[in-house]
Amino acid sequence: MPGPPSPAQLAGRKAAVHPVAPPVPDGPSSESLAFGRVDEDGTVYVRTQEGERAVGSYPGSTPEEALAYFARKYDELAAAAQLLQQRLAQTDLGAHEARESLAHLREHIGEANVVGDLAALSALVDQVEATVAARQEQESAARAEAKVRAAQEREALVAEAEGIAATDPAQTQWKAASARMRDLFDTWKGMQRSGPRLDKETEHALWQRFSAARTGFDRQRKTWFSHLDEQQAEARRVKESLVAQAEALAGSRDWGATAGEFKRLMQQWRQAGRAQRSQDDALWSRFKHAQDTFFAAKDEVAAAENAEFVANLEVKEALLAEAEALLPITDLQVAKRELRSVQERWDIAGKVPRADMQRIEQRLRKVEQAVRDQEDQRWKQSNPEVSARAQSMVEQLERAVQGLEQDLAAAEAGGDDRAVAEARQALEARRAWLDSARSGLAEFGG
């Protein structure tokens, strides 16, 4: 049967990788032996600062063997203490585990019946205990810092959840936002399982905020999609009505009015909103089919009409050549007669392709305007009232010129240079006006 674990085994337990314990020699160290003796009756004594103390006997052995036995027991305790000290110095051994190992070590040392330097062993254990205390302080500080970081991380998580919940429903990307909320909740649970524990009050306050944000978000999502369902149902109802109207118009041959109706229906379709995708696609397919059916028939008729309009265009191009040949107008009466003939045949010729309509109409209007301008000019020239005013103006200017000629002659006779210059300037101006007035009178045949 194996014996109980040694102190060195207890000190090294619970560690996957630890420093190797100082080897305990098969025989005791000479230093340990120096602290013991064996009396004549076989009792083994250890020397301490307080004096000698009996530690036991080893019956059936020599004094040397008995002393060596108790010295080896001392060396095992010293090796266990040194091993624990190394683990504290060289590994991340936790303070709790180290304190448990130290307690086991002290338990074995107690009033240990061993031979060796008990004062040195006690000092070594005290040194280990001081190291454990320092490790405890470090871990406490690290835990406090970790709690602060954990609280900050939880606060950031809660703030993000509250931000998502506070987003305008019309601006929310619901699929992405819902996925993010689930991620945040999973992160929260992970923090609770493996993260530092917060104080109860802080933990509770943060959870209340986080839970309220999740609840608010879920309520808002349900409300939004409920409202969306209502909107989609209303859009489906409106579009079903529009489809029915479109299908009723598909066979119409009232091209202009029906095309206007389809335009109105399309505007209402855009304003109706979206139904559920599958329903919306099916309704649009029916609406588009009805619309295409009508416009395909309209385009077919328009194509036939366009062939006729091309022939009409050739006729009107020939009529334009006749009309434009009247310019410039030399005989107004002949031009008016020929233009009336062109206009009568123009109306009979019928419609032309839409793309050519404005071009040929403008060319005909140009000829018509030229004839009207000629008529207006002839009327002005034959207007008695205007002619009389022009004649009167010429006579007045002629009298003014005669008077100024007399003034000039008088000034020259008097030798007044200034008066001569003023009279000559005024006479030149009146003569220029007279020439203009006579030109205008000539247009009236005066």
Salt bridges, closest charged atoms under 4 A:
GLU52 OE2 - ARG37 NE 2.73
GLU52 OE2 - ARG47 NE 3.81
GLU97 OE2 - ARG87 NH2 3.05
GLU100 OE1 - LYS14 NZ 2.38
GLU100 OE2 - HIS96 NE2 3.09
ASP126 OD1 - ARG106 NH2 3.28
GLU129 OE1 - ARG106 NH2 2.60
GLU139 OE1 - ARG143 NH1 3.91
GLU145 OE2 - ARG149 NH1 3.13
GLU155 OE1 - ARG209 NH1 2.86
GLU160 OE2 - ARG180 NE 2.63
GLU162 OE1 - ARG209 NH2 2.96
ASP186 OD1 - LYS189 NZ 3.80
GLU203 OE1 - ARG154 NH1 2.99
ASP218 OD1 - ARG221 NH2 3.16
GLU234 OE2 - ARG237 NH2 2.54
GLU240 OE2 - ARG236 NH1 3.25
GLU247 OE2 - ARG286 NE 3.05
GLU261 OE1 - ARG264 NH2 2.58
ASP280 OD1 - LYS239 NZ 2.78
ASP280 OD2 - ARG274 NH1 3.38
ASP292 OD2 - LYS288 NZ 2.94
GLU317 OE2 - ARG359 NH2 2.92
GLU317 OE1 - ARG363 NH1 3.21
GLU322 OE1 - ARG345 NH2 2.72
GLU324 OE2 - ARG363 NE 2.86
ASP356 OD1 - ARG359 NH2 3.17
GLU361 OE1 - ARG365 NH1 2.59
GLU368 OE1 - ARG365 NE 2.55
GLU375 OE2 - LYS336 NZ 2.56
GLU385 OE2 - ARG389 NH1 3.04
GLU398 OE2 - ARG438 NH2 3.06
GLU405 OE2 - ARG431 NH2 3.04
GLU412 OE2 - ARG424 NH2 3.23
GLU422 OE2 - ARG418 NE 3.52
